[in-house]
Each structure stands twice: as structure tokens, then as C-alpha cells.
Amino acid sequence: MSRTPVATLAICVFVLCWIAGAAVLADAVRPLHWAIQAVYYPLAGFVWVFPVRWLMLWGAHKR
């Protein structure tokens, strides 16, 4: 079996779980100080890129 479909499925599952987790945590972060929100939201929006990049490289046999 090729790595590409496995990586594609893993990316889809990971991104959906990341979105759900970030949304749940956003409810907990909302009442906190604005400085904490200013750190959380960019991190939640950016950190997911690293695991997805690794999965893309793995699926393309670059790693």
C-alpha cells in the first residue's frame, strides 16, 4: 500500500481533531486575560502546520 493515501487520511483526521480541540480550548481561553488570548489564538492557528508538514513529507517519501 502506498503511503500517500495513509498520509492523506492521517492529515484529514489530524486537522479535524485539531480544529475540534482548538475550538474547545478557545471556550476556556475566552474569559481569560487578553494577553493569554493573544498568545493562544496565533499558536492554535499555526502550530498544526508542523505535524502536517511531517505527514506530507512522509507520504511523499521525502523523509
CYANA upper distance limits for C-alpha pairs under 8 A (distance plus 0.5 A):
  2 SER  CA      6 VAL  CA      7.83
  3 ARG  CA      7 ALA  CA      6.47
  3 ARG  CA     58 TRP  CA      7.96
  3 ARG  CA     59 GLY  CA      5.34
  3 ARG  CA     60 ALA  CA      7.82
  3 ARG  CA     61 HIS  CA      8.23
  4 THR  CA      8 THR  CA      6.55
  4 THR  CA     59 GLY  CA      5.09
  4 THR  CA     60 ALA  CA      7.02
  5 PRO  CA      9 LEU  CA      6.60
  5 PRO  CA     59 GLY  CA      8.31
  6 VAL  CA     10 ALA  CA      6.56
  6 VAL  CA     59 GLY  CA      7.90
  7 ALA  CA     11 ILE  CA      6.51
  7 ALA  CA     55 LEU  CA      6.25
  7 ALA  CA     56 MET  CA      7.06
  7 ALA  CA     58 TRP  CA      7.80
  7 ALA  CA     59 GLY  CA      5.63
  8 THR  CA     12 CYS  CA      6.76
  8 THR  CA     56 MET  CA      8.35
  8 THR  CA     59 GLY  CA      8.21
  9 LEU  CA     13 VAL  CA      6.69
 10 ALA  CA     14 PHE  CA      6.42
 10 ALA  CA     55 LEU  CA      8.15
 11 ILE  CA     15 VAL  CA      6.48
 11 ILE  CA     52 VAL  CA      6.59
 11 ILE  CA     55 LEU  CA      7.37
 12 CYS  CA     16 LEU  CA      6.69
 13 VAL  CA     17 CYS  CA      6.65
 14 PHE  CA     18 TRP  CA      6.48
 15 VAL  CA     19 ILE  CA      6.58
 15 VAL  CA     48 TRP  CA      8.07
 16 LEU  CA     20 ALA  CA      6.74
 17 CYS  CA     21 GLY  CA      6.52
 18 TRP  CA     22 ALA  CA      6.42
 18 TRP  CA     48 TRP  CA      7.77
 19 ILE  CA     23 ALA  CA      6.57
 20 ALA  CA     24 VAL  CA      6.74
 21 GLY  CA     25 LEU  CA      6.62
 22 ALA  CA     26 ALA  CA      6.40
 22 ALA  CA     44 ALA  CA      6.77
 23 ALA  CA     27 ASP  CA      7.10
 24 VAL  CA     28 ALA  CA      7.50
 25 LEU  CA     29 VAL  CA      6.68
 26 ALA  CA     30 ARG  CA      6.39
 26 ALA  CA     41 TYR  CA      8.42
 27 ASP  CA     31 PRO  CA      8.31
 28 ALA  CA     32 LEU  CA      8.23
 29 VAL  CA     36 ILE  CA      7.94
 29 VAL  CA     37 GLN  CA      6.79
 29 VAL  CA     40 TYR  CA      8.23
 30 ARG  CA     37 GLN  CA      7.44
 32 LEU  CA     36 ILE  CA      7.13
 32 LEU  CA     37 GLN  CA      7.52
 33 HIS  CA     37 GLN  CA      7.14
 34 TRP  CA     38 ALA  CA      6.53
 35 ALA  CA     39 VAL  CA      6.96
 36 ILE  CA     40 TYR  CA      6.61
 37 GLN  CA     41 TYR  CA      6.49
 38 ALA  CA     42 PRO  CA      7.46
 39 VAL  CA     43 LEU  CA      6.85
 40 TYR  CA     44 ALA  CA      6.45
 41 TYR  CA     45 GLY  CA      6.57
 42 PRO  CA     46 PHE  CA      6.52
 43 LEU  CA     47 VAL  CA      6.09
 44 ALA  CA     48 TRP  CA      7.69
 48 TRP  CA     52 VAL  CA      6.99
 49 VAL  CA     53 ARG  CA      6.42
 50 PHE  CA     54 TRP  CA      6.78
 51 PRO  CA     55 LEU  CA      6.73
 52 VAL  CA     56 MET  CA      6.59
 53 ARG  CA     57 LEU  CA      6.69
 54 TRP  CA     58 TRP  CA      6.57
 55 LEU  CA     59 GLY  CA      6.48
 56 MET  CA     60 ALA  CA      6.68
 57 LEU  CA     61 HIS  CA      6.65
 57 LEU  CA     62 LYS  CA      5.54
 57 LEU  CA     63 ARG  CA      6.33
 58 TRP  CA     62 LYS  CA      6.38
 58 TRP  CA     63 ARG  CA      5.73
